[in-house]
Amino acid sequence: MSQHPRTPIALPLWPQPRHLIDGRSVVPSGARRIAQYDPATGLPRGNFACGDEADVDAAVDAAVRADAAGWRETALAERIALLERLASTIAARREDFASLISREIGAPIDFARAQQVETAIRHIDATVTAARAMPQTLVDPAFPADSVSYQPIGVAALITPWNWPLNQVVLKVAGALAAGCTVVLKPSELSTATAGLFAECIHEIGTPP
């Protein structure tokens, strides 16, 4: 199931975030609206529409299709290669991420660079190292006829907080992808822009829709 880098996709960050569903940029269809404010000034950034049940269903359906299409069957080496591309893509845009995180959650720019972004990259590297080291099958020497085989669970529903808007996303998404799971990510409504930039990276490296 070889994937190749795609044409970049633009996910507007403010004032109207979008979903990335099935490889497409989608305007949320919910009627409820949430106000966002600049944490440094308190000034409003605008209201944006929330996703609703139909958006969630569409995202889950896309993740189920990706699972059925063979993501769970991809070789571990292919999943690791994808995560390595993700780390490289984030690293290439580290200043974009740092600036965005600083503006979005009010983090000092030095902290955003050194802790928020660099820690996230290190977590992807750690996930890759762990995935390489973990056996796919465990056999108890006392019972050599028996074994335990690790299998992906399917669609992983991931919810992340606002205060580490890249790091917490990376911790959950990288582990799920390494395990062969497909993903529906719901980031905090207070840090949608960072998640949007992450989604752009995920799309551009050729992750299945």
Backbone as JSON Lines, residues from 0, in Angstrom:
{"i":0,"aa":"M","n":[0.86,-1.19,0.0],"ca":[0.0,0.0,0.0],"c":[0.89,1.24,0.0]}
{"i":1,"aa":"S","n":[1.69,1.36,-1.01],"ca":[2.66,2.45,-1.08],"c":[1.95,3.79,-1.25]}
{"i":2,"aa":"Q","n":[2.4,4.78,-0.49],"ca":[1.84,6.12,-0.58],"c":[2.93,7.08,-1.03]}
{"i":3,"aa":"H","n":[2.52,8.13,-1.71],"ca":[3.47,9.12,-2.2],"c":[3.03,10.5,-1.74]}
{"i":4,"aa":"P","n":[3.98,11.42,-1.6],"ca":[3.6,12.77,-1.17],"c":[2.55,13.38,-2.09]}
{"i":5,"aa":"R","n":[1.62,14.11,-1.5],"ca":[0.52,14.7,-2.24],"c":[0.74,16.19,-2.44]}
{"i":6,"aa":"T","n":[-0.11,16.75,-3.31],"ca":[-0.15,18.2,-3.45],"c":[-0.58,18.8,-2.13]}
{"i":7,"aa":"P","n":[0.08,19.85,-1.65],"ca":[-0.31,20.46,-0.38],"c":[-1.78,20.88,-0.38]}
{"i":8,"aa":"I","n":[-2.38,20.76,0.78],"ca":[-3.78,21.17,0.96],"c":[-3.8,22.31,1.96]}
{"i":9,"aa":"A","n":[-4.58,23.34,1.69],"ca":[-4.66,24.49,2.59],"c":[-5.86,24.32,3.51]}
{"i":10,"aa":"L","n":[-5.61,24.28,4.82],"ca":[-6.68,24.22,5.81],"c":[-6.71,25.56,6.53]}
{"i":11,"aa":"P","n":[-7.65,26.45,6.19],"ca":[-7.68,27.77,6.84],"c":[-7.67,27.64,8.35]}
{"i":12,"aa":"L","n":[-6.83,28.42,9.01],"ca":[-6.64,28.28,10.45],"c":[-7.54,29.21,11.24]}
{"i":13,"aa":"W","n":[-7.59,30.46,10.86],"ca":[-8.46,31.44,11.51],"c":[-9.15,32.27,10.43]}
{"i":14,"aa":"P","n":[-10.39,32.7,10.63],"ca":[-11.23,32.42,11.78],"c":[-12.09,31.18,11.6]}
{"i":15,"aa":"Q","n":[-11.99,30.5,10.46],"ca":[-12.87,29.37,10.18],"c":[-12.06,28.1,9.94]}
{"i":16,"aa":"P","n":[-11.76,27.35,11.01],"ca":[-11.03,26.1,10.82],"c":[-11.84,25.12,9.97]}
{"i":17,"aa":"R","n":[-11.16,24.17,9.38],"ca":[-11.82,23.13,8.6],"c":[-11.4,21.76,9.11]}
{"i":18,"aa":"H","n":[-12.22,20.78,8.76],"ca":[-11.85,19.39,9.03],"c":[-11.03,18.86,7.85]}
{"i":19,"aa":"L","n":[-10.2,17.86,8.13],"ca":[-9.59,17.07,7.08],"c":[-10.23,15.69,7.17]}
{"i":20,"aa":"I","n":[-11.11,15.39,6.22],"ca":[-11.85,14.13,6.23],"c":[-11.69,13.46,4.87]}
{"i":21,"aa":"D","n":[-11.21,12.23,4.88],"ca":[-11.06,11.46,3.64],"c":[-10.17,12.17,2.64]}
{"i":22,"aa":"G","n":[-9.16,12.87,3.16],"ca":[-8.2,13.55,2.29],"c":[-8.69,14.86,1.72]}
{"i":23,"aa":"R","n":[-9.83,15.37,2.22],"ca":[-10.38,16.61,1.69],"c":[-10.59,17.63,2.81]}
{"i":24,"aa":"S","n":[-10.46,18.9,2.45],"ca":[-10.73,19.99,3.38],"c":[-12.24,20.23,3.42]}
{"i":25,"aa":"V","n":[-12.84,20.12,4.61],"ca":[-14.29,20.14,4.75],"c":[-14.69,21.23,5.74]}
{"i":26,"aa":"V","n":[-15.65,22.08,5.36],"ca":[-16.18,23.08,6.27],"c":[-17.08,22.39,7.29]}
{"i":27,"aa":"P","n":[-16.89,22.61,8.6],"ca":[-17.76,22.0,9.6],"c":[-19.22,22.35,9.34]}
{"i":28,"aa":"S","n":[-20.1,21.39,9.6],"ca":[-21.51,21.59,9.27],"c":[-22.38,21.87,10.48]}
{"i":29,"aa":"G","n":[-21.79,21.91,11.68],"ca":[-22.59,22.12,12.88],"c":[-23.13,23.54,12.99]}
{"i":30,"aa":"A","n":[-24.24,23.67,13.72],"ca":[-24.85,24.98,13.92],"c":[-24.23,25.71,15.12]}
{"i":31,"aa":"R","n":[-23.7,24.97,16.08],"ca":[-23.12,25.59,17.26],"c":[-21.82,26.28,16.89]}
{"i":32,"aa":"R","n":[-21.59,27.45,17.5],"ca":[-20.4,28.22,17.2],"c":[-19.6,28.48,18.47]}
{"i":33,"aa":"I","n":[-18.29,28.55,18.32],"ca":[-17.38,28.79,19.44],"c":[-16.55,30.02,19.14]}
{"i":34,"aa":"A","n":[-16.41,30.88,20.13],"ca":[-15.59,32.08,19.98],"c":[-14.15,31.77,20.37]}
{"i":35,"aa":"Q","n":[-13.19,32.23,19.6],"ca":[-11.78,32.12,19.93],"c":[-11.23,33.51,20.22]}
{"i":36,"aa":"Y","n":[-10.3,33.57,21.19],"ca":[-9.71,34.84,21.61],"c":[-8.19,34.74,21.59]}
{"i":37,"aa":"D","n":[-7.55,35.84,21.27],"ca":[-6.1,35.91,21.33],"c":[-5.69,35.9,22.8]}
{"i":38,"aa":"P","n":[-4.87,34.92,23.23],"ca":[-4.53,34.84,24.65],"c":[-3.64,35.98,25.12]}
{"i":39,"aa":"A","n":[-2.96,36.65,24.2],"ca":[-2.08,37.75,24.59],"c":[-2.84,39.06,24.78]}
{"i":40,"aa":"T","n":[-3.9,39.26,23.99],"ca":[-4.61,40.54,24.02],"c":[-6.04,40.42,24.53]}
{"i":41,"aa":"G","n":[-6.58,39.22,24.5],"ca":[-7.98,39.04,24.86],"c":[-8.95,39.42,23.77]}
{"i":42,"aa":"L","n":[-8.44,39.87,22.64],"ca":[-9.31,40.28,21.54],"c":[-9.85,39.05,20.8]}
{"i":43,"aa":"P","n":[-11.07,39.13,20.3],"ca":[-11.66,37.98,19.62],"c":[-10.99,37.7,18.28]}
{"i":44,"aa":"R","n":[-10.87,36.42,17.97],"ca":[-10.38,36.0,16.66],"c":[-11.53,35.62,15.74]}
{"i":45,"aa":"G","n":[-12.72,35.62,16.26],"ca":[-13.88,35.26,15.46],"c":[-14.56,34.01,15.99]}
{"i":46,"aa":"N","n":[-15.73,33.73,15.49],"ca":[-16.47,32.53,15.85],"c":[-16.32,31.49,14.75]}
{"i":47,"aa":"F","n":[-16.27,30.24,15.14],"ca":[-16.22,29.21,14.12],"c":[-17.22,28.11,14.43]}
{"i":48,"aa":"A","n":[-17.68,27.45,13.38],"ca":[-18.68,26.4,13.52],"c":[-18.03,25.13,14.03]}
{"i":49,"aa":"C","n":[-18.73,24.46,14.92],"ca":[-18.27,23.16,15.42],"c":[-18.67,22.07,14.44]}
{"i":50,"aa":"G","n":[-17.97,20.96,14.52],"ca":[-18.43,19.77,13.82],"c":[-19.68,19.24,14.51]}
{"i":51,"aa":"D","n":[-20.48,18.47,13.78],"ca":[-21.65,17.85,14.38],"c":[-21.61,16.35,14.15]}
{"i":52,"aa":"E","n":[-22.72,15.7,14.46],"ca":[-22.76,14.23,14.36],"c":[-22.45,13.75,12.94]}
{"i":53,"aa":"A","n":[-22.94,14.49,11.96],"ca":[-22.69,14.1,10.56],"c":[-21.2,14.17,10.23]}
{"i":54,"aa":"D","n":[-20.51,15.19,10.74],"ca":[-19.06,15.3,10.51],"c":[-18.32,14.14,11.17]}
{"i":55,"aa":"V","n":[-18.72,13.83,12.39],"ca":[-18.08,12.71,13.09],"c":[-18.3,11.41,12.32]}
{"i":56,"aa":"D","n":[-19.54,11.19,11.89],"ca":[-19.84,9.97,11.14],"c":[-19.0,9.89,9.86]}
{"i":57,"aa":"A","n":[-18.85,11.02,9.18],"ca":[-18.05,11.04,7.94],"c":[-16.59,10.71,8.23]}
{"i":58,"aa":"A","n":[-16.06,11.27,9.31],"ca":[-14.67,11.0,9.67],"c":[-14.47,9.54,10.05]}
{"i":59,"aa":"V","n":[-15.4,9.0,10.84],"ca":[-15.28,7.6,11.24],"c":[-15.42,6.68,10.02]}
{"i":60,"aa":"D","n":[-16.38,6.99,9.14],"ca":[-16.54,6.17,7.94],"c":[-15.27,6.16,7.1]}
{"i":61,"aa":"A","n":[-14.62,7.33,6.97],"ca":[-13.37,7.39,6.2],"c":[-12.28,6.55,6.86]}
{"i":62,"aa":"A","n":[-12.22,6.61,8.19],"ca":[-11.21,5.82,8.9],"c":[-11.49,4.32,8.79]}
{"i":63,"aa":"V","n":[-12.76,3.95,8.82],"ca":[-13.13,2.54,8.65],"c":[-12.73,2.06,7.26]}
{"i":64,"aa":"R","n":[-12.99,2.89,6.25],"ca":[-12.63,2.51,4.88],"c":[-11.11,2.36,4.73]}
{"i":65,"aa":"A","n":[-10.36,3.28,5.34],"ca":[-8.89,3.19,5.26],"c":[-8.39,1.92,5.93]}
{"i":66,"aa":"D","n":[-9.05,1.56,7.04],"ca":[-8.69,0.31,7.73],"c":[-8.98,-0.88,6.83]}
{"i":67,"aa":"A","n":[-10.19,-0.9,6.25],"ca":[-10.58,-2.02,5.39],"c":[-9.75,-2.07,4.11]}
{"i":68,"aa":"A","n":[-9.28,-0.89,3.66],"ca":[-8.5,-0.85,2.41],"c":[-7.08,-1.39,2.6]}
{"i":69,"aa":"G","n":[-6.68,-1.6,3.85],"ca":[-5.41,-2.28,4.05],"c":[-4.38,-1.59,4.9]}
{"i":70,"aa":"W","n":[-4.74,-0.46,5.54],"ca":[-3.73,0.18,6.39],"c":[-3.24,-0.78,7.48]}
{"i":71,"aa":"R","n":[-4.15,-1.57,8.05],"ca":[-3.76,-2.51,9.1],"c":[-2.81,-3.59,8.58]}
{"i":72,"aa":"E","n":[-2.84,-3.81,7.26],"ca":[-2.0,-4.86,6.67],"c":[-0.65,-4.33,6.19]}
{"i":73,"aa":"T","n":[-0.42,-3.02,6.26],"ca":[0.85,-2.49,5.79],"c":[1.99,-3.04,6.65]}
{"i":74,"aa":"A","n":[3.13,-3.21,6.01],"ca":[4.29,-3.68,6.75],"c":[4.72,-2.65,7.78]}
{"i":75,"aa":"L","n":[5.24,-3.12,8.89],"ca":[5.71,-2.2,9.93],"c":[6.74,-1.23,9.36]}
{"i":76,"aa":"A","n":[7.6,-1.7,8.48],"ca":[8.62,-0.83,7.9],"c":[7.98,0.32,7.13]}
{"i":77,"aa":"E","n":[6.84,0.09,6.5],"ca":[6.17,1.15,5.76],"c":[5.56,2.18,6.71]}
{"i":78,"aa":"R","n":[4.99,1.7,7.81],"ca":[4.44,2.62,8.81],"c":[5.55,3.46,9.43]}
{"i":79,"aa":"I","n":[6.67,2.82,9.71],"ca":[7.8,3.55,10.28],"c":[8.3,4.6,9.29]}
{"i":80,"aa":"A","n":[8.39,4.25,8.01],"ca":[8.84,5.21,7.01],"c":[7.91,6.42,6.95]}
{"i":81,"aa":"L","n":[6.61,6.19,7.1],"ca":[5.67,7.29,7.1],"c":[5.9,8.21,8.3]}
{"i":82,"aa":"L","n":[6.13,7.62,9.47],"ca":[6.39,8.43,10.66],"c":[7.7,9.21,10.53]}
{"i":83,"aa":"E","n":[8.68,8.61,9.89],"ca":[9.94,9.34,9.66],"c":[9.72,10.52,8.73]}
{"i":84,"aa":"R","n":[8.87,10.35,7.72],"ca":[8.54,11.48,6.85],"c":[7.79,12.56,7.63]}
{"i":85,"aa":"L","n":[6.93,12.13,8.53],"ca":[6.19,13.09,9.34],"c":[7.13,13.91,10.21]}
{"i":86,"aa":"A","n":[8.09,13.24,10.86],"ca":[9.05,13.96,11.69],"c":[9.85,14.95,10.86]}
{"i":87,"aa":"S","n":[10.26,14.54,9.67],"ca":[11.04,15.44,8.8],"c":[10.21,16.63,8.35]}
{"i":88,"aa":"T","n":[8.93,16.39,8.06],"ca":[8.06,17.47,7.6],"c":[7.8,18.48,8.71]}
{"i":89,"aa":"I","n":[7.56,17.99,9.92],"ca":[7.37,18.89,11.06],"c":[8.65,19.67,11.32]}
{"i":90,"aa":"A","n":[9.8,18.99,11.26],"ca":[11.08,19.66,11.49],"c":[11.31,20.76,10.46]}
{"i":91,"aa":"A","n":[10.92,20.51,9.22],"ca":[11.11,21.52,8.17],"c":[10.22,22.74,8.39]}
{"i":92,"aa":"R","n":[9.12,22.55,9.15],"ca":[8.19,23.65,9.41],"c":[8.19,24.02,10.89]}
{"i":93,"aa":"R","n":[9.3,23.74,11.55],"ca":[9.33,23.95,13.01],"c":[9.07,25.4,13.39]}
{"i":94,"aa":"E","n":[9.55,26.34,12.59],"ca":[9.31,27.74,12.92],"c":[7.85,28.12,12.71]}
{"i":95,"aa":"D","n":[7.22,27.55,11.69],"ca":[5.79,27.78,11.49],"c":[5.0,27.27,12.7]}
{"i":96,"aa":"F","n":[5.35,26.06,13.15],"ca":[4.66,25.49,14.31],"c":[4.9,26.33,15.56]}
{"i":97,"aa":"A","n":[6.15,26.7,15.79],"ca":[6.48,27.46,17.0],"c":[5.74,28.79,17.03]}
{"i":98,"aa":"S","n":[5.73,29.49,15.9],"ca":[5.05,30.77,15.83],"c":[3.55,30.61,16.05]}
{"i":99,"aa":"L","n":[2.98,29.57,15.46],"ca":[1.55,29.34,15.58],"c":[1.18,28.97,17.01]}
{"i":100,"aa":"I","n":[1.94,28.09,17.64],"ca":[1.67,27.7,19.02],"c":[1.79,28.89,19.95]}
{"i":101,"aa":"S","n":[2.82,29.72,19.72],"ca":[3.0,30.9,20.55],"c":[1.78,31.82,20.47]}
{"i":102,"aa":"R","n":[1.3,32.03,19.25],"ca":[0.14,32.92,19.08],"c":[-1.15,32.27,19.56]}
{"i":103,"aa":"E","n":[-1.24,30.96,19.41],"ca":[-2.52,30.3,19.7],"c":[-2.75,30.08,21.19]}
{"i":104,"aa":"I","n":[-1.72,29.66,21.93],"ca":[-1.94,29.37,23.35],"c":[-1.21,30.34,24.27]}
{"i":105,"aa":"G","n":[-0.49,31.31,23.7],"ca":[0.18,32.3,24.53],"c":[1.5,31.83,25.1]}
{"i":106,"aa":"A","n":[2.12,30.8,24.51],"ca":[3.41,30.3,25.0],"c":[4.53,31.22,24.54]}
{"i":107,"aa":"P","n":[5.53,31.5,25.4],"ca":[6.7,32.25,24.94],"c":[7.33,31.55,23.74]}
{"i":108,"aa":"I","n":[7.84,32.31,22.8],"ca":[8.32,31.72,21.56],"c":[9.49,30.76,21.79]}
{"i":109,"aa":"D","n":[10.39,31.08,22.74],"ca":[11.5,30.16,23.01],"c":[10.99,28.82,23.55]}
{"i":110,"aa":"F","n":[9.98,28.89,24.41],"ca":[9.38,27.67,24.96],"c":[8.66,26.9,23.85]}
{"i":111,"aa":"A","n":[7.98,27.62,22.98],"ca":[7.27,26.96,21.89],"c":[8.26,26.21,20.99]}
{"i":112,"aa":"R","n":[9.41,26.83,20.73],"ca":[10.41,26.17,19.89],"c":[11.03,24.95,20.58]}
{"i":113,"aa":"A","n":[11.57,25.18,21.78],"ca":[12.39,24.17,22.44],"c":[11.58,23.03,23.03]}
{"i":114,"aa":"Q","n":[10.4,23.34,23.56],"ca":[9.63,22.32,24.25],"c":[8.45,21.81,23.43]}
{"i":115,"aa":"Q","n":[7.66,22.73,22.92],"ca":[6.46,22.3,22.2],"c":[6.81,21.54,20.9]}
{"i":116,"aa":"V","n":[7.68,22.14,20.08],"ca":[7.95,21.56,18.77],"c":[9.02,20.48,18.85]}
{"i":117,"aa":"E","n":[10.15,20.79,19.45],"ca":[11.25,19.83,19.47],"c":[10.87,18.58,20.26]}
{"i":118,"aa":"T","n":[10.09,18.74,21.33],"ca":[9.65,17.57,22.08],"c":[8.75,16.69,21.22]}
{"i":119,"aa":"A","n":[7.9,17.3,20.43],"ca":[7.03,16.51,19.56],"c":[7.84,15.7,18.55]}
{"i":120,"aa":"I","n":[8.86,16.31,17.97],"ca":[9.71,15.59,17.02],"c":[10.41,14.43,17.71]}
{"i":121,"aa":"R","n":[10.91,14.67,18.94],"ca":[11.57,13.59,19.68],"c":[10.61,12.46,20.0]}
{"i":122,"aa":"H","n":[9.35,12.79,20.24],"ca":[8.37,11.74,20.53],"c":[8.11,10.87,19.31]}
{"i":123,"aa":"I","n":[8.09,11.46,18.13],"ca":[7.95,10.64,16.93],"c":[9.17,9.71,16.8]}
{"i":124,"aa":"D","n":[10.36,10.25,17.01],"ca":[11.57,9.43,16.94],"c":[11.51,8.29,17.96]}
{"i":125,"aa":"A","n":[11.01,8.58,19.17],"ca":[10.91,7.55,20.21],"c":[9.89,6.49,19.82]}
{"i":126,"aa":"T","n":[8.8,6.91,19.18],"ca":[7.8,5.94,18.73],"c":[8.38,5.02,17.67]}
{"i":127,"aa":"V","n":[9.16,5.59,16.76],"ca":[9.81,4.78,15.72],"c":[10.77,3.77,16.36]}
{"i":128,"aa":"T","n":[11.56,4.22,17.32],"ca":[12.51,3.32,18.0],"c":[11.77,2.2,18.7]}
{"i":129,"aa":"A","n":[10.68,2.53,19.39],"ca":[9.91,1.51,20.11],"c":[9.26,0.52,19.14]}
{"i":130,"aa":"A","n":[8.75,1.05,18.02],"ca":[8.1,0.17,17.04],"c":[9.09,-0.82,16.44]}
{"i":131,"aa":"R","n":[10.3,-0.35,16.18],"ca":[11.33,-1.25,15.63],"c":[11.7,-2.35,16.63]}
{"i":132,"aa":"A","n":[11.69,-2.01,17.91],"ca":[12.15,-2.95,18.92],"c":[11.09,-3.94,19.37]}
{"i":133,"aa":"M","n":[9.82,-3.61,19.14],"ca":[8.75,-4.44,19.67],"c":[8.49,-5.64,18.77]}
{"i":134,"aa":"P","n":[8.53,-6.85,19.32],"ca":[8.25,-8.03,18.5],"c":[6.78,-8.06,18.09]}
{"i":135,"aa":"Q","n":[6.52,-8.58,16.91],"ca":[5.15,-8.71,16.45],"c":[4.43,-9.88,17.12]}
{"i":136,"aa":"T","n":[5.21,-10.86,17.56],"ca":[4.65,-12.04,18.21],"c":[5.48,-12.38,19.43]}
{"i":137,"aa":"L","n":[4.82,-12.71,20.53],"ca":[5.5,-13.13,21.75],"c":[5.25,-14.61,21.98]}
{"i":138,"aa":"V","n":[6.32,-15.32,22.3],"ca":[6.23,-16.76,22.58],"c":[6.81,-17.0,23.96]}
{"i":139,"aa":"D","n":[6.03,-17.69,24.8],"ca":[6.5,-18.06,26.14],"c":[7.35,-19.31,26.02]}
{"i":140,"aa":"P","n":[8.65,-19.25,26.42],"ca":[9.51,-20.43,26.3],"c":[8.94,-21.65,27.01]}
{"i":141,"aa":"A","n":[8.16,-21.43,28.06],"ca":[7.58,-22.56,28.8],"c":[6.45,-23.21,28.01]}
{"i":142,"aa":"F","n":[5.86,-22.46,27.08],"ca":[4.75,-22.99,26.27],"c":[5.0,-22.62,24.81]}
{"i":143,"aa":"P","n":[6.0,-23.21,24.19],"ca":[6.41,-22.78,22.84],"c":[5.34,-22.99,21.78]}
{"i":144,"aa":"A","n":[4.33,-23.81,22.07],"ca":[3.27,-24.01,21.08],"c":[2.27,-22.86,21.07]}
{"i":145,"aa":"D","n":[2.34,-22.02,22.1],"ca":[1.41,-20.9,22.22],"c":[2.13,-19.59,21.92]}
{"i":146,"aa":"S","n":[1.4,-18.62,21.4],"ca":[2.0,-17.32,21.12],"c":[0.92,-16.23,21.22]}
{"i":147,"aa":"V","n":[1.41,-15.01,21.4],"ca":[0.54,-13.84,21.4],"c":[0.95,-12.96,20.23]}
{"i":148,"aa":"S","n":[-0.03,-12.6,19.4],"ca":[0.24,-11.77,18.23],"c":[-0.46,-10.44,18.4]}
{"i":149,"aa":"Y","n":[0.27,-9.34,18.18],"ca":[-0.3,-8.0,18.29],"c":[-1.01,-7.63,17.0]}
{"i":150,"aa":"Q","n":[-2.26,-7.18,17.12],"ca":[-3.06,-6.78,15.97],"c":[-3.62,-5.38,16.21]}
{"i":151,"aa":"P","n":[-3.72,-4.56,15.16],"ca":[-4.34,-3.23,15.32],"c":[-5.81,-3.38,15.72]}
{"i":152,"aa":"I","n":[-6.28,-2.45,16.53],"ca":[-7.64,-2.55,17.06],"c":[-8.67,-1.98,16.1]}
{"i":153,"aa":"G","n":[-8.23,-1.2,15.11],"ca":[-9.17,-0.57,14.18],"c":[-9.07,0.93,14.25]}
{"i":154,"aa":"V","n":[-10.21,1.61,14.32],"ca":[-10.24,3.07,14.37],"c":[-9.96,3.54,15.8]}
{"i":155,"aa":"A","n":[-8.99,4.43,15.94],"ca":[-8.67,5.01,17.25],"c":[-9.27,6.41,17.31]}
{"i":156,"aa":"A","n":[-10.09,6.65,18.32],"ca":[-10.67,7.98,18.54],"c":[-9.79,8.72,19.54]}
{"i":157,"aa":"L","n":[-9.17,9.81,19.11],"ca":[-8.17,10.5,19.91],"c":[-8.64,11.9,20.25]}
{"i":158,"aa":"I","n":[-8.59,12.26,21.54],"ca":[-8.99,13.58,22.01],"c":[-7.78,14.19,22.73]}
{"i":159,"aa":"T","n":[-7.43,15.42,22.35],"ca":[-6.22,16.02,22.89],"c":[-6.5,17.39,23.49]}
{"i":160,"aa":"P","n":[-5.67,17.83,24.48],"ca":[-5.9,19.08,25.19],"c":[-5.25,20.27,24.47]}
{"i":161,"aa":"W","n":[-5.51,21.44,25.01],"ca":[-5.08,22.68,24.36],"c":[-3.63,23.05,24.66]}
{"i":162,"aa":"N","n":[-3.12,22.62,25.84],"ca":[-1.88,23.24,26.33],"c":[-0.61,22.66,25.71]}
{"i":163,"aa":"W","n":[-0.7,21.5,25.09],"ca":[0.42,20.94,24.31],"c":[-0.16,20.56,22.95]}
{"i":164,"aa":"P","n":[-0.48,21.55,22.13],"ca":[-1.32,21.31,20.96],"c":[-0.66,20.52,19.84]}
{"i":165,"aa":"L","n":[0.66,20.4,19.86],"ca":[1.34,19.53,18.89],"c":[1.82,18.25,19.57]}
{"i":166,"aa":"N","n":[2.45,18.39,20.72],"ca":[3.04,17.25,21.4],"c":[2.01,16.18,21.73]}
{"i":167,"aa":"Q","n":[0.86,16.57,22.29],"ca":[-0.15,15.58,22.67],"c":[-0.78,14.93,21.43]}
{"i":168,"aa":"V","n":[-0.92,15.69,20.37],"ca":[-1.42,15.12,19.13],"c":[-0.44,14.08,18.6]}
{"i":169,"aa":"V","n":[0.84,14.42,18.58],"ca":[1.87,13.51,18.09],"c":[1.93,12.24,18.93]}
{"i":170,"aa":"L","n":[1.87,12.38,20.26],"ca":[1.95,11.21,21.12],"c":[0.88,10.18,20.77]}
{"i":171,"aa":"K","n":[-0.33,10.66,20.51],"ca":[-1.43,9.73,20.24],"c":[-1.45,9.25,18.79]}
{"i":172,"aa":"V","n":[-1.3,10.19,17.86],"ca":[-1.4,9.82,16.45],"c":[-0.24,8.91,16.04]}
{"i":173,"aa":"A","n":[0.97,9.23,16.43],"ca":[2.13,8.43,16.02],"c":[2.01,7.0,16.53]}
{"i":174,"aa":"G","n":[1.61,6.83,17.78],"ca":[1.46,5.49,18.34],"c":[0.39,4.69,17.63]}
{"i":175,"aa":"A","n":[-0.74,5.36,17.33],"ca":[-1.83,4.66,16.65],"c":[-1.42,4.23,15.25]}
{"i":176,"aa":"L","n":[-0.77,5.13,14.51],"ca":[-0.34,4.79,13.15],"c":[0.71,3.69,13.17]}
{"i":177,"aa":"A","n":[1.62,3.75,14.12],"ca":[2.65,2.71,14.21],"c":[2.03,1.34,14.47]}
{"i":178,"aa":"A","n":[0.94,1.33,15.24],"ca":[0.27,0.07,15.56],"c":[-0.59,-0.45,14.42]}
{"i":179,"aa":"G","n":[-0.79,0.36,13.38],"ca":[-1.62,-0.06,12.26],"c":[-3.06,0.36,12.38]}
{"i":180,"aa":"C","n":[-3.35,1.28,13.29],"ca":[-4.71,1.78,13.46],"c":[-4.94,3.0,12.57]}
{"i":181,"aa":"T","n":[-6.19,3.19,12.16],"ca":[-6.57,4.45,11.55],"c":[-7.09,5.37,12.66]}
{"i":182,"aa":"V","n":[-7.24,6.66,12.33],"ca":[-7.38,7.66,13.38],"c":[-8.47,8.67,13.07]}
{"i":183,"aa":"V","n":[-9.25,9.01,14.09],"ca":[-10.08,10.22,14.08],"c":[-9.59,11.07,15.25]}
{"i":184,"aa":"L","n":[-9.1,12.26,14.95],"ca":[-8.53,13.15,15.96],"c":[-9.47,14.31,16.22]}
{"i":185,"aa":"K","n":[-9.76,14.53,17.5],"ca":[-10.52,15.71,17.9],"c":[-9.61,16.55,18.79]}
{"i":186,"aa":"P","n":[-8.99,17.6,18.24],"ca":[-8.15,18.47,19.07],"c":[-9.0,19.41,19.89]}
{"i":187,"aa":"S","n":[-8.37,20.08,20.83],"ca":[-9.09,21.09,21.62],"c":[-9.59,22.21,20.73]}
{"i":188,"aa":"E","n":[-10.79,22.7,21.04],"ca":[-11.32,23.86,20.31],"c":[-10.5,25.11,20.57]}
{"i":189,"aa":"L","n":[-9.61,25.08,21.59],"ca":[-8.75,26.23,21.88],"c":[-7.43,26.19,21.11]}
{"i":190,"aa":"S","n":[-7.17,25.09,20.42],"ca":[-5.9,24.99,19.68],"c":[-6.12,24.3,18.34]}
{"i":191,"aa":"T","n":[-7.12,24.76,17.62],"ca":[-7.44,24.16,16.34],"c":[-6.42,24.48,15.25]}
{"i":192,"aa":"A","n":[-5.77,25.64,15.36],"ca":[-4.86,26.04,14.29],"c":[-3.63,25.14,14.23]}
{"i":193,"aa":"T","n":[-3.06,24.82,15.38],"ca":[-1.9,23.92,15.4],"c":[-2.28,22.56,14.86]}
{"i":194,"aa":"A","n":[-3.45,22.06,15.25],"ca":[-3.91,20.77,14.74],"c":[-4.12,20.84,13.23]}
{"i":195,"aa":"G","n":[-4.57,22.0,12.73],"ca":[-4.76,22.15,11.29],"c":[-3.45,22.08,10.54]}
{"i":196,"aa":"L","n":[-2.41,22.7,11.08],"ca":[-1.1,22.64,10.44],"c":[-0.55,21.21,10.48]}
{"i":197,"aa":"F","n":[-0.77,20.52,11.6],"ca":[-0.37,19.11,11.69],"c":[-1.1,18.28,10.64]}
{"i":198,"aa":"A","n":[-2.4,18.55,10.46],"ca":[-3.18,17.81,9.46],"c":[-2.63,18.05,8.06]}
{"i":199,"aa":"E","n":[-2.19,19.28,7.78],"ca":[-1.57,19.54,6.48],"c":[-0.34,18.66,6.29]}
{"i":200,"aa":"C","n":[0.48,18.53,7.33],"ca":[1.67,17.69,7.23],"c":[1.29,16.23,7.0]}
{"i":201,"aa":"I","n":[0.29,15.76,7.75],"ca":[-0.17,14.38,7.6],"c":[-0.62,14.12,6.16]}
{"i":202,"aa":"H","n":[-1.33,15.07,5.6],"ca":[-1.83,14.92,4.23],"c":[-0.69,14.89,3.22]}
{"i":203,"aa":"E","n":[0.25,15.83,3.4],"ca":[1.3,16.01,2.4],"c":[2.28,14.84,2.33]}
{"i":204,"aa":"I","n":[2.44,14.07,3.41],"ca":[3.4,12.96,3.38],"c":[2.79,11.7,2.77]}
{"i":205,"aa":"G","n":[1.52,11.76,2.39],"ca":[0.92,10.61,1.69],"c":[0.23,9.62,2.6]}
{"i":206,"aa":"T","n":[-0.21,10.04,3.78],"ca":[-0.97,9.18,4.64],"c":[-2.29,8.82,3.95]}
{"i":207,"aa":"P","n":[-2.74,7.57,4.02],"ca":[-4.02,7.25,3.38],"c":[-5.15,8.16,3.88]}
{"i":208,"aa":"P","n":[-6.08,8.54,3.0],"ca":[-7.16,9.47,3.42],"c":[-7.94,8.93,4.62]}
